[in-house]
Amino acid sequence: MTKKYKENNVYYYQIKPHLINPKTQDIKKVKKKFKKAFKFKGKVDSIKQGVEGSVSATSGKVYNNRYIGGALIYTQETNIPPKMDETGTKPQVLDLSGFKGLGYDSAYFYDVETMVFAFESRVPGVTLSSLQTLIYRNQEIDTFDFKPIASSNAYEEFLESQGVTSLEMDVVSVDNKKKKNSSTPAISEALNLLDEANGEKITISVTSGRTKKKYLDKNYLKKLANDALSSMGYEKEFTSFKLKIEDVDSGKIVPIDLITGRIRDKTKIEKVKAINEFSIKSKIKQLEGLYLKRREAIEVQIKL
């Protein structure tokens, strides 16, 4: 029988604790806490995700005293999909033989030093907001966010550009996710409008007009960009952050998108009917290789 394989996207995030005037000693303590958190050792209390399932974690393994690899498990406990009969024409009830639900595993790889988190994204699967809640439930961790890491090339082009002539961003409302309030007043008002109108998506467009060499405020756009990137995985999230910039070398106006231009890789694993230790180890090994290839570029990016 021919083996079938499945590919899942891998995205990269940096853990951003909410620290006021962080000191070196404070950062060391925070890093130590998150190192412990991502090991998920001992009994791990699961948490609910939406109305259909729950989230837990397997014990993480430490690599070279710097990295932790593990897996998060989403278990669908209600609204279980059917299977097809032998003829492939009629649906039947899926017999779970005593199990509580269907399990879906998402591998992760965490760098203790940079606090960068590589995470396998899949549907159905564990959401970032559920992972955040799981960490809060099982560890003494203060508030933090996952900040997606955008393509270093796109972000550098934005920062180094002569100016920005237009901005267009899309924000969508995502069910069953924790709300993330915006720190930018203009964006907060737009999100409130989305709530009050009972809408699912809002598009915001700003241009500098037709006046030559007139640009939008880059410092303000940088704040907006950081707000947009840190929204990923929450109830209101930005699905695009498109800018038109004047290229520093050519002088031409070129488009970039800081969100769809995020760094992305893929895992590849044989399709199996049940979660098994071998497939999880294989995916962690793949994440390790993917992350180590990108580590230098990511370290440059997160210092921008």
Rosetta blueprint (number, residue, H / E / L):
1 M L
2 T L
3 K L
4 K L
5 Y E
6 K E
7 E E
8 N E
9 N E
10 V E
11 Y E
12 Y E
13 Y E
14 Q E
15 I E
16 K E
17 P E
18 H L
19 L L
20 I L
21 N L
22 P L
23 K L
24 T H
25 Q H
26 D H
27 I H
28 K H
29 K H
30 V H
31 K H
32 K H
33 K H
34 F H
35 K H
36 K H
37 A H
38 F L
39 K L
40 F L
41 K L
42 G L
43 K L
44 V L
45 D L
46 S L
47 I E
48 K E
49 Q E
50 G L
51 V L
52 E L
53 G E
54 S E
55 V E
56 S E
57 A E
58 T L
59 S L
60 G L
61 K E
62 V E
63 Y E
64 N L
65 N L
66 R L
67 Y E
68 I E
69 G E
70 G E
71 A E
72 L E
73 I E
74 Y E
75 T E
76 Q E
77 E L
78 T L
79 N L
80 I L
81 P L
82 P L
83 K E
84 M E
85 D L
86 E L
87 T L
88 G L
89 T L
90 K L
91 P E
92 Q E
93 V L
94 L L
95 D L
96 L L
97 S L
98 G L
99 F L
100 K L
101 G L
102 L E
103 G E
104 Y E
105 D E
106 S E
107 A E
108 Y E
109 F E
110 Y E
111 D E
112 V L
113 E L
114 T L
115 M L
116 V E
117 F E
118 A E
119 F E
120 E E
121 S E
122 R L
123 V L
124 P L
125 G L
126 V L
127 T L
128 L H
129 S H
130 S H
131 L H
132 Q H
133 T H
134 L H
135 I H
136 Y H
137 R H
138 N H
139 Q L
140 E L
141 I L
142 D L
143 T L
144 F E
145 D E
146 F E
147 K E
148 P E
149 I L
150 A E
151 S L
152 S H
153 N H
154 A H
155 Y H
156 E H
157 E H
158 F H
159 L H
160 E H
161 S L
162 Q L
163 G E
164 V E
165 T E
166 S E
167 L E
168 E E
169 M E
170 D E
171 V E
172 V E
173 S E
174 V L
175 D L
176 N L
177 K L
178 K L
179 K L
180 K L
181 N L
182 S L
183 S L
184 T L
185 P H
186 A H
187 I H
188 S H
189 E H
190 A H
191 L H
192 N H
193 L H
194 L H
195 D H
196 E H
197 A L
198 N L
199 G L
200 E L
201 K E
202 I E
203 T E
204 I E
205 S E
206 V E
207 T E
208 S L
209 G L
210 R L
211 T L
212 K L
213 K L
214 K L
215 Y L
216 L E
217 D L
218 K H
219 N H
220 Y H
221 L H
222 K H
223 K H
224 L H
225 A H
226 N H
227 D H
228 A H
229 L H
230 S L
231 S L
232 M L
233 G L
234 Y L
235 E L
236 K E
237 E E
238 F E
239 T E
240 S E
241 F E
242 K E
243 L E
244 K E
245 I E
246 E E
247 D L
248 V L
249 D L
250 S L
251 G L
252 K L
253 I E
254 V E
255 P E
256 I E
257 D E
258 L L
259 I L
260 T L
261 G L
262 R E
263 I L
264 R E
265 D E
266 K E
267 T E
268 K E
269 I E
270 E E
271 K L
272 V L
273 K L
274 A L
275 I L
276 N L
277 E H
278 F H
279 S H
280 I H
281 K H
282 S H
283 K H
284 I H
285 K H
286 Q H
287 L H
288 E H
289 G H
290 L H
291 Y H
292 L H
293 K H
294 R H
295 R H
296 E H
297 A H
298 I H
299 E H
300 V H
301 Q H
302 I H
303 K L
304 L L
